[in-house]
Amino acid sequence: MRIVHIKNPQQREACLARLCAEAYGQEAGLRPLATFAGTLGVLIKQEAARVLALVDDHSRPVALALLVLDEVGSSMTVMLLVELDQYQEEGHVRVPRPAERLVAELALKAPLRIDTQDAEQEARFREAGITRWLDGKAGVRIGLGPKHPAASLEDLPRALTFDEASVIQSFKRDRQQFDDYKARFIRGLESFPATL
């Protein structure tokens, strides 16, 4: 097992497309495409986002994560996290709970933040080593890894982001932009790397 920071632009686009598609599912409308476009067009362009993968002993990706820097560059927030289907082949061992393993590894190396919506998610990430928890707004629980510098909610800088609604509006105004991102998204899904 190892973590791969995906820097190659084509591989990063492919992994980001897969991450958005898996995270939002088939019935999500424009949201996966808007997240893909906003992440590429804003966050990656500003070097504020990273796409990472947990790969197995055969370099096959088993989990993907999108991490985004905060406004002051002191920590990273897990924005998207997915486990990938693992095909059981002779001689290959299935990786148990790869998303949690990825978070656990990242928490040991980086000042990590993860927001959860329910007690089940919180329990999953507690097992992955996220032991400090704060109460956020609207019932959100904020987990902080051991290297995260914040001591309280007031110390937490906001994660950098983009306005998803504005991205969708720009798609409606600029059909060429929409078609370009859609083509890149589909090409990314089709060219998802078997190994990293």
LUMRO-873962 format. One record per residue (C-alpha): x negated, y, z; residue number from 0. Coordinates in Angstrom, 3 decimals. Example, Ala and Ser with C-alpha at 12.3 -4.5 7.8 and 13.67 -1.06 7.14 Angstrom:
residues 2
-12.300, -4.500, 7.800, 0
-13.670, -1.060, 7.140, 1
***
This chain:
residues 196
0.000, 0.000, 0.000, 0
-1.164, 3.480, -0.778, 1
0.252, 6.917, -1.467, 2
-0.272, 8.459, -4.889, 3
0.028, 12.219, -5.453, 4
1.272, 12.322, -9.042, 5
-0.620, 15.112, -10.788, 6
-0.478, 13.982, -14.424, 7
2.268, 16.208, -15.942, 8
3.970, 13.446, -17.973, 9
3.955, 10.971, -15.074, 10
5.134, 13.700, -12.685, 11
8.067, 14.573, -14.984, 12
8.973, 10.894, -15.331, 13
8.819, 10.320, -11.577, 14
10.765, 13.510, -10.843, 15
13.476, 12.513, -13.343, 16
13.755, 9.070, -11.723, 17
13.770, 10.620, -8.246, 18
16.618, 13.010, -9.148, 19
18.614, 10.297, -10.934, 20
18.264, 7.836, -8.030, 21
18.885, 10.424, -5.300, 22
22.094, 11.810, -6.799, 23
23.465, 8.793, -8.648, 24
25.554, 8.452, -11.786, 25
28.518, 10.608, -10.732, 26
26.583, 13.732, -9.732, 27
27.338, 15.853, -12.792, 28
24.667, 18.476, -13.509, 29
23.046, 18.319, -10.080, 30
20.212, 15.868, -10.972, 31
19.348, 17.882, -14.079, 32
19.540, 21.200, -12.183, 33
17.234, 19.866, -9.461, 34
14.848, 18.523, -12.101, 35
14.811, 21.862, -13.974, 36
14.545, 24.038, -10.861, 37
11.765, 21.928, -9.398, 38
9.753, 22.003, -12.634, 39
10.558, 25.579, -13.625, 40
10.141, 27.173, -10.195, 41
8.535, 25.024, -7.498, 42
5.963, 23.077, -9.521, 43
5.094, 26.174, -11.549, 44
4.364, 27.955, -8.231, 45
2.451, 24.893, -6.957, 46
4.958, 24.659, -4.112, 47
6.162, 21.105, -4.760, 48
4.528, 17.699, -4.914, 49
5.828, 14.393, -6.214, 50
4.412, 11.421, -4.320, 51
4.828, 7.682, -4.613, 52
4.204, 4.730, -2.363, 53
2.746, 1.979, -4.529, 54
2.398, -1.693, -3.724, 55
-0.783, -3.766, -3.983, 56
-0.240, -4.017, -7.747, 57
0.072, -0.196, -8.134, 58
3.822, -0.413, -8.834, 59
5.835, 2.481, -7.334, 60
8.252, 1.290, -4.627, 61
9.324, 4.690, -3.197, 62
9.239, 8.297, -4.409, 63
9.369, 11.599, -2.529, 64
9.571, 15.271, -3.432, 65
7.792, 17.469, -0.879, 66
8.159, 21.247, -0.875, 67
5.962, 23.760, 0.930, 68
7.407, 26.246, 3.384, 69
7.244, 30.025, 2.870, 70
3.966, 30.405, 4.750, 71
2.319, 27.211, 3.488, 72
2.008, 25.618, 6.935, 73
4.201, 22.542, 6.404, 74
6.010, 20.400, 3.865, 75
9.669, 19.382, 3.787, 76
10.892, 16.112, 2.326, 77
13.519, 17.333, -0.163, 78
14.248, 14.037, -1.941, 79
13.339, 10.483, -0.991, 80
14.300, 7.238, -2.717, 81
13.437, 3.565, -2.679, 82
13.028, 1.941, -6.059, 83
14.333, -1.450, -7.059, 84
11.619, -3.992, -6.591, 85
11.705, -6.883, -8.968, 86
10.884, -10.132, -7.245, 87
8.206, -11.833, -9.289, 88
6.214, -14.916, -8.479, 89
3.219, -13.979, -6.364, 90
4.533, -10.473, -5.552, 91
5.664, -9.611, -2.055, 92
8.646, -7.313, -1.650, 93
7.767, -4.204, 0.368, 94
10.111, -3.850, 3.360, 95
11.681, -0.396, 3.881, 96
9.416, 1.460, 1.442, 97
11.002, 4.907, 1.957, 98
10.353, 4.747, 5.689, 99
6.818, 3.498, 5.045, 100
6.190, 6.448, 2.729, 101
7.459, 8.918, 5.357, 102
5.418, 7.220, 8.081, 103
2.227, 7.464, 5.999, 104
2.902, 11.079, 5.039, 105
3.672, 12.064, 8.646, 106
0.228, 10.835, 9.710, 107
-1.514, 12.964, 7.074, 108
0.598, 16.101, 6.611, 109
2.631, 18.608, 8.669, 110
5.918, 16.978, 7.657, 111
9.532, 18.040, 8.165, 112
12.615, 16.001, 7.305, 113
16.243, 17.093, 7.676, 114
18.937, 14.511, 8.380, 115
22.712, 14.618, 8.208, 116
23.635, 11.768, 10.557, 117
22.443, 9.589, 13.441, 118
21.696, 6.643, 11.129, 119
19.246, 8.713, 9.055, 120
17.669, 10.075, 12.219, 121
17.200, 6.552, 13.593, 122
15.528, 5.439, 10.333, 123
13.007, 8.255, 10.526, 124
12.411, 7.889, 14.257, 125
11.244, 4.351, 13.458, 126
8.984, 5.868, 10.787, 127
7.181, 8.007, 13.382, 128
9.166, 11.259, 13.265, 129
9.536, 11.691, 17.001, 130
10.236, 15.403, 17.578, 131
13.792, 16.477, 16.737, 132
15.500, 19.865, 16.764, 133
19.147, 20.817, 16.321, 134
19.568, 22.841, 13.126, 135
22.584, 24.642, 11.709, 136
25.801, 22.848, 10.696, 137
24.906, 19.617, 12.502, 138
21.597, 19.117, 10.699, 139
18.904, 17.410, 12.762, 140
15.351, 18.475, 11.913, 141
12.589, 15.945, 12.415, 142
8.968, 17.031, 12.717, 143
5.963, 14.805, 12.182, 144
3.089, 14.733, 14.679, 145
1.001, 17.214, 12.633, 146
3.798, 19.782, 12.233, 147
2.794, 23.028, 14.006, 148
6.289, 24.222, 15.064, 149
7.295, 23.956, 18.709, 150
10.854, 25.261, 18.353, 151
13.512, 26.124, 15.790, 152
12.329, 29.754, 15.802, 153
8.843, 28.616, 14.722, 154
10.132, 26.836, 11.615, 155
9.462, 28.679, 8.366, 156
11.995, 28.067, 5.598, 157
11.153, 25.626, 2.856, 158
10.718, 27.208, -0.545, 159
13.638, 26.523, -2.829, 160
15.509, 27.661, -5.899, 161
19.153, 28.560, -6.437, 162
20.798, 25.475, -7.918, 163
23.919, 27.432, -8.912, 164
21.755, 29.909, -10.847, 165
20.058, 27.067, -12.707, 166
23.459, 25.654, -13.696, 167
24.623, 29.137, -14.776, 168
21.498, 29.559, -16.885, 169
22.304, 26.224, -18.565, 170
25.736, 27.592, -19.486, 171
24.259, 30.809, -20.878, 172
21.308, 29.248, -22.691, 173
22.208, 26.059, -24.537, 174
18.659, 25.656, -25.865, 175
17.235, 25.643, -22.335, 176
19.857, 23.083, -21.275, 177
19.061, 20.853, -24.257, 178
15.301, 21.115, -23.610, 179
15.564, 20.114, -19.944, 180
18.066, 17.371, -20.766, 181
15.675, 15.933, -23.388, 182
12.760, 16.096, -20.903, 183
14.889, 14.424, -18.221, 184
15.942, 11.575, -20.518, 185
12.400, 11.177, -21.866, 186
11.156, 11.036, -18.272, 187
13.615, 8.296, -17.354, 188
12.660, 6.307, -20.432, 189
8.930, 6.639, -19.795, 190
8.908, 5.932, -16.041, 191
5.521, 4.335, -15.350, 192
5.429, 0.689, -14.300, 193
2.201, 1.398, -12.401, 194
0.524, 4.516, -10.998, 195
***
